[in-house]
Amino acid sequence: MATRYRTILLFGAPGSGKGTQGKILGQVPGFFHLSCGDVFRTLDMSSPLGKTSQEYSSKGLLVPDEPTIQMWHKNMEARTILSIYKPSVDILVLDGIPRNVHQAQLLDKYIKVLKIIHLVCPDEDKMVARLQKRALKENRADDAREDVIRKRWEVYKAETYPVLQHYPKDLVAEIDAMGSPAAVLQHVLEILVPVQNAHFANALSGEPAQPEAGGGTPTSNGHHAKPAPRKS
């Protein structure tokens, strides 16, 4: 049985800022951020999986789901062996994966999802403008075209948005993505700090939360609730 990494999923349409929030969270003790792009950028192109990735990307095609999840898992194993990621003390923060329901199904044996942060974009036109501004700033003129951006949104709605239905509703927390990165981060932390505290008694030291002797269980603030006395 593979280790199931305790995981937070960052979810949202193109331009919602999930990559930005992921990078910030990755600097907070007790969180380890990994994007789908990180997986492909660090892939050994001389390996069988690397050659598969290159075969599809050279044709402008997406790598199929099974190889994508294999690449992700190999990457996680390598980071664990090198102690870059420590499953016993770090909550994994993923963005850009899973990108469809099939990938979510394949990931089920590898991750235990603690919370899903859904960055909601109620105004699509404003998101298009945000993506155009970002693309021009990064000197990617083709990505600034409105038709290209709208197409990415359509793909997201058809393939990625249904992933939310794969998980229990009580795991999903919606946050308005239209605010500044700092304002969005504030709301993200309001949701994730209790999640982190429930799994680590001391997030700064990375000390795992353990039930107290006598069967106490962690509460949302990281302390342990004592069992109620038995009635005589």
Backbone as CSV, one residue per row, in Angstrom:
resi,resn,N_x,N_y,N_z,CA_x,CA_y,CA_z,C_x,C_y,C_z
1,MET,0.852,-1.200,0.000,0.000,0.000,0.000,0.881,1.240,0.000
2,ALA,0.676,2.104,-1.003,1.481,3.321,-1.106,1.137,4.292,0.016
3,THR,2.138,5.088,0.398,1.907,6.137,1.385,0.919,7.144,0.818
4,ARG,-0.086,7.491,1.606,-1.048,8.507,1.170,-0.635,9.828,1.805
5,TYR,-0.201,10.744,0.960,0.271,12.034,1.440,-0.912,12.904,1.856
6,ARG,-0.792,13.517,3.035,-1.833,14.448,3.497,-1.739,15.706,2.645
7,THR,-2.854,16.049,2.006,-2.803,16.999,0.900,-3.878,18.080,0.954
8,ILE,-3.476,19.286,0.534,-4.394,20.389,0.249,-4.393,20.581,-1.262
9,LEU,-5.568,20.665,-1.874,-5.654,20.937,-3.307,-6.015,22.400,-3.516
10,LEU,-5.246,23.084,-4.365,-5.589,24.440,-4.795,-6.281,24.319,-6.142
11,PHE,-7.476,24.859,-6.197,-8.337,24.618,-7.343,-8.881,25.935,-7.858
12,GLY,-8.952,26.087,-9.169,-9.515,27.315,-9.710,-9.243,27.440,-11.199
13,ALA,-9.988,28.330,-11.838,-9.860,28.546,-13.272,-8.543,29.249,-13.601
14,PRO,-8.153,29.246,-14.880,-6.953,29.997,-15.279,-7.062,31.454,-14.840
15,GLY,-6.009,31.953,-14.201,-6.011,33.336,-13.736,-6.523,33.526,-12.331
16,SER,-6.935,32.439,-11.680,-7.499,32.561,-10.328,-6.429,32.788,-9.265
17,GLY,-5.163,32.529,-9.610,-4.079,32.794,-8.669,-3.653,31.611,-7.833
18,LYS,-4.045,30.394,-8.242,-3.689,29.223,-7.425,-2.177,29.000,-7.387
19,GLY,-1.482,29.302,-8.498,-0.030,29.166,-8.503,0.637,30.140,-7.552
20,THR,0.144,31.379,-7.525,0.677,32.399,-6.615,0.470,31.992,-5.165
21,GLN,-0.743,31.554,-4.837,-1.029,31.147,-3.462,-0.213,29.913,-3.072
22,GLY,-0.031,29.001,-4.022,0.758,27.807,-3.747,2.201,28.137,-3.414
23,LYS,2.787,29.058,-4.180,4.179,29.447,-3.925,4.336,30.099,-2.550
24,ILE,3.363,30.931,-2.178,3.426,31.581,-0.862,3.294,30.539,0.246
25,LEU,2.323,29.640,0.101,2.118,28.614,1.126,3.350,27.721,1.258
26,GLY,4.050,27.514,0.150,5.239,26.685,0.181,6.356,27.247,1.042
27,GLN,6.275,28.545,1.373,7.272,29.179,2.239,6.891,29.111,3.713
28,VAL,5.678,28.626,3.988,5.199,28.543,5.370,5.590,27.187,5.955
29,PRO,6.243,27.150,7.120,6.615,25.872,7.731,5.413,24.950,7.872
30,GLY,5.616,23.703,7.500,4.538,22.718,7.605,3.767,22.511,6.321
31,PHE,4.057,23.334,5.286,3.419,23.163,3.986,4.501,22.935,2.927
32,PHE,4.235,22.039,1.978,5.154,21.793,0.870,4.372,21.919,-0.424
33,HIS,4.743,22.908,-1.256,4.011,23.178,-2.490,4.649,22.480,-3.684
34,LEU,3.807,21.874,-4.512,4.269,21.270,-5.763,3.215,21.519,-6.836
35,SER,3.640,22.122,-7.936,2.730,22.346,-9.061,2.981,21.279,-10.119
36,CYS,2.013,21.103,-10.990,2.172,20.136,-12.078,3.348,20.553,-12.964
37,GLY,3.534,21.857,-13.143,4.652,22.351,-13.947,5.998,21.966,-13.354
38,ASP,6.089,21.970,-12.014,7.337,21.563,-11.342,7.697,20.127,-11.693
39,VAL,6.687,19.283,-11.785,6.916,17.864,-12.085,7.559,17.716,-13.459
40,PHE,6.993,18.398,-14.448,7.500,18.255,-15.818,8.853,18.946,-15.998
41,ARG,9.060,20.055,-15.284,10.336,20.771,-15.429,11.508,19.986,-14.853
42,THR,11.265,19.158,-13.861,12.354,18.414,-13.217,12.458,16.983,-13.744
43,LEU,11.722,16.673,-14.798,11.695,15.323,-15.337,12.977,15.008,-16.096
44,ASP,13.526,13.818,-15.865,14.699,13.335,-16.602,14.238,12.900,-17.988
45,MET,14.586,13.689,-19.002,14.097,13.424,-20.347,14.717,12.178,-20.982
46,SER,15.755,11.623,-20.357,16.355,10.394,-20.884,15.678,9.147,-20.324
47,SER,14.803,9.332,-19.324,14.082,8.208,-18.733,12.898,7.829,-19.621
48,PRO,12.345,6.614,-19.437,11.173,6.217,-20.231,10.010,7.198,-20.103
49,LEU,9.728,7.662,-18.867,8.636,8.619,-18.681,8.973,9.953,-19.330
50,GLY,10.250,10.348,-19.272,10.673,11.592,-19.906,10.506,11.539,-21.406
51,LYS,10.834,10.409,-21.995,10.682,10.254,-23.449,9.210,10.273,-23.842
52,THR,8.365,9.674,-22.985,6.923,9.708,-23.244,6.413,11.141,-23.209
53,SER,6.843,11.890,-22.198,6.437,13.288,-22.075,6.877,14.090,-23.291
54,GLN,8.117,13.889,-23.720,8.654,14.637,-24.854,7.918,14.286,-26.144
55,GLU,7.542,13.023,-26.265,6.830,12.566,-27.464,5.520,13.318,-27.653
56,TYR,4.786,13.485,-26.554,3.491,14.164,-26.643,3.652,15.679,-26.735
57,SER,4.526,16.242,-25.901,4.680,17.701,-25.874,5.231,18.222,-27.197
58,SER,6.060,17.438,-27.876,6.620,17.876,-29.158,5.548,17.990,-30.234
59,LYS,4.423,17.310,-30.008,3.293,17.380,-30.943,2.226,18.357,-30.470
60,GLY,2.519,19.040,-29.350,1.548,19.986,-28.805,0.392,19.314,-28.105
61,LEU,0.590,18.067,-27.696,-0.470,17.305,-27.033,-0.197,17.184,-25.535
62,LEU,-1.267,16.996,-24.772,-1.131,16.765,-23.337,-0.691,15.326,-23.095
63,VAL,0.163,15.124,-22.109,0.575,13.776,-21.735,-0.642,13.059,-21.141
64,PRO,-0.885,11.795,-21.544,-2.046,11.061,-21.009,-2.016,10.956,-19.484
65,ASP,-3.167,10.642,-18.907,-3.319,10.671,-17.456,-2.405,9.685,-16.724
66,GLU,-2.349,8.435,-17.179,-1.548,7.434,-16.455,-0.068,7.832,-16.371
67,PRO,0.589,8.190,-17.497,1.984,8.631,-17.395,2.144,9.890,-16.546
68,THR,1.178,10.803,-16.616,1.260,12.029,-15.818,1.299,11.707,-14.331
69,ILE,0.412,10.821,-13.887,0.374,10.456,-12.474,1.617,9.661,-12.091
70,GLN,2.125,8.827,-12.995,3.371,8.104,-12.722,4.532,9.087,-12.530
71,MET,4.600,10.097,-13.414,5.650,11.121,-13.299,5.540,11.837,-11.961
72,TRP,4.316,12.201,-11.602,4.089,12.903,-10.338,4.544,12.039,-9.163
73,HIS,4.170,10.759,-9.163,4.500,9.890,-8.047,6.006,9.662,-7.945
74,LYS,6.668,9.455,-9.078,8.130,9.293,-9.074,8.792,10.552,-8.517
75,ASN,8.257,11.711,-8.889,8.792,12.983,-8.397,8.643,13.081,-6.883
76,MET,7.473,12.695,-6.376,7.232,12.745,-4.940,8.151,11.782,-4.190
77,GLU,8.342,10.592,-4.743,9.239,9.622,-4.105,10.657,10.156,-4.018
78,ALA,11.111,10.797,-5.104,12.470,11.354,-5.127,12.618,12.463,-4.095
79,ARG,11.636,13.354,-4.012,11.697,14.454,-3.046,11.655,13.927,-1.611
80,THR,10.942,12.809,-1.420,10.866,12.220,-0.085,12.204,11.590,0.306
81,ILE,12.795,10.862,-0.623,14.094,10.215,-0.366,15.156,11.264,-0.036
82,LEU,15.123,12.395,-0.740,16.098,13.462,-0.518,15.728,14.343,0.681
83,SER,14.624,14.028,1.344,14.122,14.804,2.493,13.788,16.247,2.125
84,ILE,13.513,16.483,0.846,13.024,17.797,0.432,11.582,17.949,0.915
85,TYR,10.851,16.846,0.794,9.482,16.778,1.315,9.448,15.689,2.376
86,LYS,8.878,16.018,3.542,8.826,15.069,4.656,7.365,14.794,5.007
87,PRO,6.842,13.674,4.546,5.424,13.364,4.768,4.993,13.381,6.221
88,SER,5.918,13.103,7.141,5.546,13.045,8.553,5.333,14.418,9.170
89,VAL,5.856,15.464,8.526,5.730,16.803,9.105,5.171,17.848,8.141
90,ASP,5.061,17.512,6.856,4.602,18.482,5.862,3.244,18.112,5.292
91,ILE,2.389,19.103,5.127,1.159,18.942,4.369,1.470,19.321,2.922
92,LEU,1.158,18.428,2.006,1.415,18.662,0.585,0.359,19.608,0.014
93,VAL,0.820,20.616,-0.727,-0.079,21.568,-1.387,0.085,21.394,-2.893
94,LEU,-0.969,20.947,-3.566,-0.902,20.695,-5.003,-1.706,21.711,-5.786
95,ASP,-1.159,22.168,-6.909,-1.962,22.962,-7.839,-1.669,22.498,-9.260
96,GLY,-2.707,22.507,-10.085,-2.579,22.068,-11.469,-2.741,20.571,-11.647
97,ILE,-2.951,19.854,-10.571,-3.157,18.422,-10.620,-4.024,18.028,-9.427
98,PRO,-5.054,17.231,-9.590,-5.508,16.584,-10.825,-6.222,17.563,-11.754
99,ARG,-6.059,17.354,-13.054,-6.681,18.263,-14.019,-7.982,17.717,-14.588
100,ASN,-8.298,16.448,-14.276,-9.578,15.885,-14.694,-9.983,14.787,-13.705
101,VAL,-11.193,14.272,-13.869,-11.724,13.295,-12.920,-10.906,12.009,-12.934
102,HIS,-10.460,11.582,-14.099,-9.675,10.347,-14.167,-8.376,10.477,-13.380
103,GLN,-7.713,11.619,-13.487,-6.497,11.835,-12.706,-6.809,11.811,-11.208
104,ALA,-7.940,12.403,-10.825,-8.332,12.395,-9.405,-8.515,10.961,-8.918
105,GLN,-9.116,10.127,-9.752,-9.311,8.724,-9.389,-7.971,8.008,-9.238
106,LEU,-7.034,8.288,-10.146,-5.706,7.667,-10.090,-4.928,8.130,-8.860
107,LEU,-5.159,9.369,-8.445,-4.435,9.931,-7.302,-4.971,9.450,-5.958
108,ASP,-6.178,8.904,-5.944,-6.813,8.527,-4.680,-5.950,7.604,-3.824
109,LYS,-5.182,6.732,-4.451,-4.378,5.797,-3.657,-3.091,6.428,-3.135
110,TYR,-2.784,7.648,-3.603,-1.549,8.313,-3.203,-1.760,9.486,-2.247
111,ILE,-2.942,10.118,-2.289,-3.155,11.305,-1.462,-4.410,11.177,-0.612
112,LYS,-4.331,11.759,0.581,-5.498,11.907,1.457,-5.810,13.393,1.493
113,VAL,-6.871,13.799,0.830,-7.210,15.214,0.708,-7.837,15.716,2.003
114,LEU,-7.177,16.693,2.621,-7.666,17.275,3.870,-8.598,18.461,3.606
115,LYS,-8.299,19.220,2.537,-9.105,20.407,2.207,-8.858,20.790,0.751
116,ILE,-9.879,21.353,0.139,-9.763,21.881,-1.224,-10.067,23.366,-1.172
117,ILE,-9.088,24.178,-1.560,-9.294,25.620,-1.655,-9.725,25.941,-3.079
118,HIS,-10.988,26.308,-3.231,-11.527,26.620,-4.558,-11.539,28.137,-4.732
119,LEU,-10.616,28.636,-5.542,-10.542,30.071,-5.826,-11.550,30.395,-6.920
120,VAL,-12.594,31.099,-6.525,-13.736,31.350,-7.409,-13.576,32.677,-8.148
121,CYS,-13.894,32.661,-9.434,-13.791,33.855,-10.280,-15.183,34.220,-10.783
122,PRO,-15.927,35.035,-10.052,-17.301,35.344,-10.446,-17.408,36.212,-11.695
123,ASP,-16.358,36.960,-12.020,-16.380,37.849,-13.182,-15.340,37.372,-14.195
124,GLU,-15.804,36.653,-15.216,-14.902,36.068,-16.205,-14.150,37.140,-16.993
125,ASP,-14.819,38.247,-17.294,-14.165,39.313,-18.066,-12.967,39.887,-17.311
126,LYS,-13.114,40.035,-15.993,-12.000,40.554,-15.193,-10.843,39.553,-15.158
127,MET,-11.180,38.269,-15.141,-10.132,37.251,-15.164,-9.388,37.263,-16.495
128,VAL,-10.118,37.489,-17.586,-9.478,37.579,-18.905,-8.504,38.751,-18.928
129,ALA,-8.956,39.879,-18.392,-8.088,41.062,-18.344,-6.854,40.791,-17.490
130,ARG,-7.018,40.086,-16.377,-5.887,39.761,-15.512,-4.878,38.882,-16.247
131,LEU,-5.377,37.876,-16.976,-4.487,36.977,-17.715,-3.769,37.702,-18.855
132,GLN,-4.470,38.631,-19.518,-3.833,39.393,-20.583,-2.698,40.250,-20.034
133,LYS,-2.956,40.882,-18.914,-1.936,41.724,-18.276,-0.729,40.894,-17.871
134,ARG,-0.984,39.711,-17.294,0.112,38.852,-16.859,0.932,38.342,-18.046
135,ALA,0.247,37.959,-19.131,0.944,37.435,-20.298,1.842,38.494,-20.933
136,LEU,1.350,39.737,-21.014,2.146,40.815,-21.595,3.336,41.150,-20.701
137,LYS,3.120,41.110,-19.392,4.208,41.382,-18.455,5.310,40.339,-18.584
138,GLU,4.913,39.082,-18.867,5.881,37.993,-18.994,6.333,37.783,-20.436
139,ASN,5.982,38.736,-21.311,6.399,38.710,-22.713,5.906,37.453,-23.442
140,ARG,4.636,37.106,-23.187,4.013,35.963,-23.873,2.800,36.482,-24.625
141,ALA,3.056,37.126,-25.744,2.005,37.815,-26.498,0.894,36.874,-26.946
142,ASP,1.259,35.650,-27.362,0.241,34.708,-27.839,-0.764,34.371,-26.738
143,ASP,-0.254,34.261,-25.491,-1.130,33.933,-24.367,-2.024,35.103,-23.970
144,ALA,-1.755,36.300,-24.524,-2.556,37.473,-24.196,-3.785,37.591,-25.094
145,ARG,-3.867,36.759,-26.122,-5.014,36.813,-27.027,-6.273,36.339,-26.311
146,GLU,-7.355,37.100,-26.469,-8.586,36.762,-25.763,-9.139,35.415,-26.182
147,ASP,-9.034,35.061,-27.470,-9.576,33.777,-27.921,-8.823,32.598,-27.286
148,VAL,-7.507,32.768,-27.078,-6.711,31.724,-26.438,-7.136,31.566,-24.975
149,ILE,-7.323,32.694,-24.294,-7.732,32.668,-22.887,-9.120,32.054,-22.732
150,ARG,-10.063,32.462,-23.602,-11.421,31.912,-23.527,-11.417,30.403,-23.764
151,LYS,-10.545,29.942,-24.670,-10.451,28.506,-24.943,-9.967,27.767,-23.697
152,ARG,-8.977,28.327,-22.988,-8.475,27.709,-21.762,-9.586,27.605,-20.718
153,TRP,-10.433,28.636,-20.664,-11.548,28.616,-19.730,-12.543,27.514,-20.086
154,GLU,-12.823,27.346,-21.380,-13.763,26.322,-21.817,-13.242,24.932,-21.480
155,VAL,-11.935,24.710,-21.681,-11.326,23.427,-21.342,-11.428,23.182,-19.835
156,TYR,-11.177,24.238,-19.054,-11.281,24.124,-17.595,-12.699,23.725,-17.186
157,LYS,-13.696,24.383,-17.752,-15.088,24.096,-17.389,-15.485,22.666,-17.759
158,ALA,-15.004,22.194,-18.913,-15.400,20.867,-19.393,-14.645,19.740,-18.702
159,GLU,-13.332,19.935,-18.425,-12.511,18.840,-17.940,-12.136,18.939,-16.457
160,THR,-11.805,20.152,-16.001,-11.239,20.281,-14.661,-12.282,20.586,-13.594
161,TYR,-13.213,21.468,-13.878,-14.221,21.829,-12.881,-14.966,20.618,-12.323
162,PRO,-15.299,19.598,-13.158,-15.999,18.421,-12.625,-15.212,17.648,-11.565
163,VAL,-13.911,17.915,-11.427,-13.110,17.238,-10.398,-13.683,17.515,-9.009
164,LEU,-14.251,18.695,-8.817,-14.816,19.047,-7.511,-15.879,18.053,-7.077
165,GLN,-16.600,17.479,-8.044,-17.658,16.533,-7.715,-17.103,15.193,-7.240
166,HIS,-15.815,14.980,-7.441,-15.189,13.716,-7.051,-14.966,13.636,-5.543
167,TYR,-14.928,14.799,-4.886,-14.610,14.848,-3.465,-15.838,15.263,-2.646
168,PRO,-15.888,14.882,-1.367,-17.013,15.293,-0.519,-17.140,16.818,-0.464
169,LYS,-18.371,17.305,-0.462,-18.607,18.747,-0.481,-18.021,19.461,0.725
170,ASP,-17.973,18.759,1.878,-17.498,19.432,3.086,-15.986,19.676,3.063
171,LEU,-15.290,19.130,2.071,-13.850,19.397,1.944,-13.576,20.680,1.160
172,VAL,-14.586,21.172,0.455,-14.391,22.312,-0.452,-14.696,23.630,0.252
173,ALA,-13.720,24.547,0.205,-13.909,25.895,0.751,-13.737,26.890,-0.385
174,GLU,-14.754,27.704,-0.633,-14.704,28.681,-1.724,-14.178,30.026,-1.232
175,ILE,-13.273,30.597,-2.031,-12.701,31.905,-1.715,-12.751,32.760,-2.972
176,ASP,-13.201,34.014,-2.824,-13.244,34.948,-3.947,-11.814,35.269,-4.378
177,ALA,-11.493,34.963,-5.626,-10.129,35.158,-6.134,-9.881,36.555,-6.675
178,MET,-10.877,37.431,-6.606,-10.758,38.734,-7.241,-9.979,39.756,-6.417
179,GLY,-9.704,39.446,-5.159,-8.963,40.386,-4.323,-7.474,40.374,-4.629
180,SER,-6.723,41.184,-3.892,-5.267,41.208,-4.050,-4.707,39.889,-3.542
181,PRO,-3.495,39.501,-3.975,-2.896,38.254,-3.475,-2.844,38.202,-1.956
182,ALA,-2.548,39.338,-1.304,-2.466,39.362,0.156,-3.837,39.124,0.784
183,ALA,-4.872,39.745,0.209,-6.222,39.566,0.748,-6.695,38.125,0.573
184,VAL,-6.404,37.550,-0.598,-6.784,36.152,-0.842,-6.029,35.236,0.115
185,LEU,-4.731,35.520,0.303,-3.919,34.713,1.212,-4.495,34.724,2.625
186,GLN,-4.962,35.880,3.067,-5.537,35.989,4.402,-6.699,35.003,4.575
187,HIS,-7.554,34.945,3.566,-8.705,34.037,3.641,-8.264,32.579,3.540
188,VAL,-7.253,32.312,2.712,-6.734,30.952,2.579,-6.200,30.453,3.921
189,LEU,-5.421,31.314,4.603,-4.846,30.920,5.886,-5.911,30.732,6.962
190,GLU,-6.978,31.525,6.903,-8.061,31.363,7.870,-8.644,29.953,7.803
191,ILE,-8.613,29.370,6.607,-9.141,28.022,6.413,-8.092,26.956,6.716
192,LEU,-6.850,27.201,6.299,-5.830,26.161,6.380,-5.102,26.067,7.718
193,VAL,-5.019,27.171,8.477,-4.334,27.097,9.773,-4.999,26.068,10.695
194,PRO,-6.333,26.066,10.814,-6.951,25.020,11.645,-6.681,23.610,11.114
195,VAL,-6.603,23.461,9.790,-6.303,22.150,9.213,-4.895,21.721,9.597
196,GLN,-3.951,22.660,9.489,-2.572,22.350,9.864,-2.471,22.017,11.355
197,ASN,-3.128,22.825,12.184,-3.082,22.601,13.632,-3.692,21.262,14.029
198,ALA,-4.669,20.806,13.260,-5.301,19.527,13.571,-4.376,18.357,13.301
199,HIS,-3.332,18.584,12.472,-2.426,17.504,12.119,-1.039,17.655,12.718
200,PHE,-0.730,18.846,13.240,0.571,19.073,13.852,0.390,19.852,15.148
201,ALA,0.928,19.321,16.249,0.797,19.995,17.535,1.569,21.297,17.538
202,ASN,2.692,21.336,16.835,3.521,22.544,16.762,3.984,22.699,15.330
203,ALA,3.251,23.508,14.557,3.538,23.634,13.131,4.928,24.172,12.864
204,LEU,5.440,25.059,13.723,6.756,25.647,13.481,7.874,24.633,13.660
205,SER,7.720,23.750,14.628,8.765,22.759,14.845,8.545,21.521,14.000
206,GLY,7.338,21.415,13.397,7.043,20.242,12.596,6.723,19.012,13.416
207,GLU,6.408,19.208,14.696,6.103,18.077,15.567,4.707,17.547,15.254
208,PRO,4.582,16.278,14.864,3.267,15.746,14.519,2.332,15.749,15.728
209,ALA,1.068,16.035,15.467,0.074,15.968,16.535,-0.205,14.515,16.866
210,GLN,-0.200,14.183,18.149,-0.470,12.827,18.590,-1.571,12.861,19.647
211,PRO,-2.490,11.893,19.591,-3.520,11.840,20.638,-2.874,11.645,21.998
212,GLU,-3.435,12.296,23.009,-2.913,12.123,24.354,-3.283,10.752,24.885
213,ALA,-2.520,10.305,25.886,-2.867,9.045,26.533,-4.265,9.159,27.110
214,GLY,-5.052,8.140,26.925,-6.424,8.184,27.436,-7.426,8.457,26.342
215,GLY,-6.920,8.596,25.088,-7.836,8.676,23.961,-8.236,10.052,23.547
216,GLY,-7.556,11.116,24.018,-7.889,12.458,23.587,-7.664,12.623,22.102
217,THR,-8.441,13.472,21.460,-8.296,13.696,20.031,-7.991,15.149,19.766
218,PRO,-7.266,15.453,18.642,-6.937,16.843,18.354,-8.184,17.662,18.072
219,THR,-8.220,18.891,18.545,-9.294,19.822,18.223,-8.809,20.742,17.136
220,SER,-9.685,21.627,16.633,-9.329,22.490,15.521,-8.245,23.494,15.857
221,ASN,-8.000,23.772,17.116,-6.947,24.736,17.469,-5.637,24.051,17.839
222,GLY,-5.563,22.738,17.577,-4.309,22.029,17.790,-4.163,21.466,19.180
223,HIS,-5.069,21.794,20.128,-5.015,21.223,21.461,-5.770,19.905,21.452
224,HIS,-5.731,19.199,22.540,-6.374,17.903,22.582,-7.530,17.924,23.572
225,ALA,-8.651,17.430,23.096,-9.840,17.354,23.951,-9.790,16.065,24.752
226,LYS,-10.039,16.162,26.051,-10.036,14.982,26.893,-11.375,14.272,26.754
227,PRO,-11.356,12.941,26.861,-12.626,12.203,26.746,-13.575,12.614,27.856
228,ALA,-14.848,12.647,27.508,-15.861,12.984,28.517,-15.934,11.887,29.567
229,PRO,-16.110,12.274,30.858,-16.185,11.252,31.912,-17.380,10.335,31.702
230,ARG,-17.183,9.078,31.992,-18.260,8.089,31.806,-19.272,8.251,32.950
231,LYS,-20.535,8.262,32.573,-21.581,8.382,33.598,-21.711,7.071,34.363
232,SER,-21.904,7.217,35.676,-22.058,6.001,36.501,-23.483,5.491,36.423
